[in-house]
């Protein structure tokens, strides 16, 4: 999924995956890339909002808590109308000091207030060790959905698929995730697929 818009500095863990330019230039480069992807019929996802900036270690292995980084490049990239915005799994002290951004309704509201109410939100990998060590599987599945994340990603093989699905269906059955929220997310995903076929 691309493009990655984090305003990384040398020494940041994800530095080599970024444009390594100023936020203004990152936004312009991202716009061009997104328009090219769209012309080729490729779904676009800008990530990782609001950013994995200032983290020298791998945030997949250890839960990071940082200050809110620069986000102007994400706003500029939104002018090209990317299909998805990937939210980060970091705690931002200014937004919600108690939960990773992806798990937080305050985080999702911050994203929508800056990038648009209709944006389709996808999580970063929820099977990261940083989350598995700090939250139950039920929390990892239910908190992002209830916060307003539309698509959950579980990458790799850390979690058996059946276990994840069983946990999800049990959470819906027990009303730990509302059917209304699930239906809303499904409708938004279907709309995305229909738009891709136009």
C-alpha positions as CSV (number, residue, x, y, z in Angstrom):
1,X,0.0,0.0,0.0
2,X,1.3,3.4,-1.0
3,X,2.3,6.2,-0.7
4,X,3.9,6.5,2.7
5,X,3.7,10.1,3.7
6,X,5.4,10.1,7.1
7,X,7.7,13.1,7.5
8,X,10.6,11.0,8.6
9,X,14.0,12.1,9.8
10,X,17.3,10.2,9.5
11,X,17.4,7.7,12.3
12,X,13.6,7.1,12.3
13,X,12.9,3.4,11.8
14,X,10.8,3.8,8.6
15,X,13.1,6.5,7.1
16,X,14.2,4.4,4.1
17,X,10.6,3.8,3.0
18,X,9.7,7.5,2.7
19,X,10.1,10.3,0.1
20,X,12.7,12.0,2.5
21,X,11.6,15.5,1.5
22,X,9.9,18.5,3.1
23,X,6.2,18.0,4.1
24,X,5.3,20.4,1.2
25,X,7.2,18.3,-1.4
26,X,6.0,15.0,0.1
27,X,2.4,16.2,-0.4
28,X,3.1,17.2,-4.0
29,X,4.9,13.9,-4.8
30,X,2.2,11.9,-3.2
31,X,-0.5,13.7,-5.3
32,X,1.4,12.8,-8.5
33,X,1.8,9.2,-7.4
34,X,-1.8,8.9,-6.5
35,X,-3.0,10.3,-9.8
36,X,-0.7,7.9,-11.6
37,X,-2.0,4.9,-9.6
38,X,-5.6,5.9,-10.3
39,X,-5.0,6.2,-14.0
40,X,-3.6,2.6,-13.9
41,X,-6.7,1.4,-11.9
42,X,-4.7,0.8,-8.7
43,X,-6.3,1.5,-5.3
44,X,-4.4,4.1,-3.3
45,X,-3.8,4.3,0.4
46,X,-2.0,7.1,2.0
47,X,-0.2,6.1,5.2
48,X,0.5,6.2,8.2
49,X,-1.7,9.0,9.5
50,X,-0.7,11.0,11.4
51,X,2.8,9.5,11.3
52,X,5.4,7.2,12.8
53,X,7.8,10.1,13.2
54,X,10.6,10.3,15.7
55,X,10.6,6.5,16.5
56,X,14.1,5.0,16.3
57,X,12.9,1.5,17.1
58,X,10.6,-0.9,15.3
59,X,7.1,0.2,16.4
60,X,5.7,-3.2,15.4
61,X,7.6,-4.7,18.4
62,X,7.1,-2.0,21.0
63,X,4.2,0.3,21.5
64,X,5.4,3.8,20.8
65,X,4.1,7.0,22.4
66,X,5.0,10.3,20.6
67,X,4.0,13.8,20.0
68,X,1.7,14.7,17.1
69,X,3.8,15.1,14.0
70,X,3.4,17.4,10.9
71,X,0.3,16.4,8.9
72,X,0.1,19.0,6.1
73,X,1.4,16.5,3.6
74,X,-1.6,14.3,4.2
75,X,-3.9,17.2,3.6
76,X,-2.2,18.0,0.3
77,X,-2.3,14.4,-0.8
78,X,-6.1,14.3,-0.2
79,X,-6.5,16.7,-3.1
80,X,-5.8,13.7,-5.4
81,X,-8.6,11.8,-3.6
82,X,-6.8,8.6,-2.5
83,X,-9.1,5.6,-1.9
84,X,-8.0,4.9,1.7
85,X,-6.2,6.4,4.6
86,X,-4.2,4.0,6.8
87,X,-4.1,4.9,10.4
88,X,-1.1,4.3,12.6
89,X,-0.8,2.1,15.7
90,X,1.0,4.8,17.8
91,X,-0.2,6.6,20.9
92,X,-0.2,10.4,20.4
93,X,-0.2,12.2,23.7
94,X,-2.1,15.2,22.4
95,X,-5.0,13.2,21.0
96,X,-5.5,10.2,23.3
97,X,-2.8,9.3,25.8
98,X,-4.5,6.0,26.7
99,X,-5.0,4.3,23.4
100,X,-3.2,3.7,20.1
101,X,-4.6,6.0,17.4
102,X,-6.3,3.1,15.5
103,X,-8.2,2.1,18.7
104,X,-9.3,5.6,19.6
105,X,-12.5,7.3,18.7
106,X,-10.7,10.6,19.4
107,X,-8.0,9.5,16.9
108,X,-10.6,8.7,14.2
109,X,-12.4,12.0,14.8
110,X,-9.1,13.8,14.5
111,X,-8.4,12.0,11.2
112,X,-11.9,12.8,9.8
113,X,-11.8,16.5,10.9
114,X,-8.5,16.9,9.0
115,X,-8.9,14.7,6.0
116,X,-12.7,14.5,5.5
117,X,-15.7,12.8,7.0
118,X,-16.2,10.4,4.1
119,X,-12.6,9.0,4.1
120,X,-12.4,5.2,4.2
121,X,-10.1,4.2,7.0
122,X,-7.9,1.1,7.1
123,X,-5.8,0.0,10.0
124,X,-2.1,-0.7,10.0
125,X,-1.3,-4.3,10.8
126,X,-3.2,-5.3,13.9
127,X,-1.2,-8.5,14.5
128,X,1.9,-6.5,15.5
129,X,3.6,-7.6,18.6
130,X,3.3,-4.1,20.1
131,X,-0.5,-4.7,20.2
132,X,-0.6,-8.4,21.0
133,X,1.5,-7.8,24.1
134,X,-0.7,-5.0,25.4
135,X,-4.3,-5.9,24.3
136,X,-6.5,-9.0,24.1
137,X,-7.5,-10.3,20.6
138,X,-11.1,-9.1,21.4
139,X,-9.8,-5.6,22.1
140,X,-7.7,-5.6,19.0
141,X,-10.7,-6.5,16.8
142,X,-13.4,-4.5,18.6
143,X,-11.7,-1.2,19.5
144,X,-10.8,-0.1,16.0
145,X,-14.2,-1.0,14.6
146,X,-16.1,0.9,17.3
147,X,-13.7,3.8,16.9
148,X,-14.6,4.1,13.3
149,X,-12.0,2.2,11.4
150,X,-13.6,0.5,8.3
151,X,-11.0,-2.2,7.3
152,X,-8.9,-4.2,9.7
153,X,-5.5,-5.7,8.5
154,X,-4.0,-8.8,10.1
155,X,-0.7,-9.4,8.3
156,X,1.5,-12.5,8.4
157,X,0.8,-15.6,10.5
158,X,0.9,-14.5,14.1
159,X,-2.8,-15.2,14.5
160,X,-4.8,-18.1,13.1
161,X,-7.5,-16.8,10.8
162,X,-10.2,-19.0,12.4
163,X,-9.4,-17.5,15.9
164,X,-9.8,-14.0,14.6
165,X,-13.0,-14.7,12.8
166,X,-14.5,-16.5,15.8
167,X,-13.6,-13.6,18.0
168,X,-15.1,-11.1,15.6
169,X,-18.4,-13.0,15.2
170,X,-18.7,-13.5,19.0
171,X,-18.1,-9.8,19.5
172,X,-20.9,-9.0,17.1
173,X,-23.2,-11.6,18.7
174,X,-22.5,-10.2,22.1
175,X,-23.1,-6.6,20.9
176,X,-19.5,-5.6,21.7
177,X,-19.5,-4.2,18.2
178,X,-22.7,-2.8,16.8
179,X,-24.2,-4.3,13.7
180,X,-24.9,-0.7,12.6
181,X,-21.1,0.0,12.7
182,X,-20.4,-3.2,10.7
183,X,-23.0,-2.4,8.1
184,X,-21.7,1.1,7.8
185,X,-18.2,-0.2,7.1
186,X,-19.4,-2.8,4.7
187,X,-21.4,-0.2,2.7
188,X,-18.3,2.0,2.4
189,X,-16.2,-0.9,1.3
190,X,-18.7,-1.9,-1.4
191,X,-18.9,1.7,-2.6
192,X,-15.1,1.7,-2.9
193,X,-15.2,-1.5,-5.0
194,X,-18.0,-0.1,-7.2
195,X,-16.0,3.0,-7.8
196,X,-13.0,1.0,-8.9
197,X,-15.1,-0.8,-11.6
198,X,-16.3,2.5,-13.2
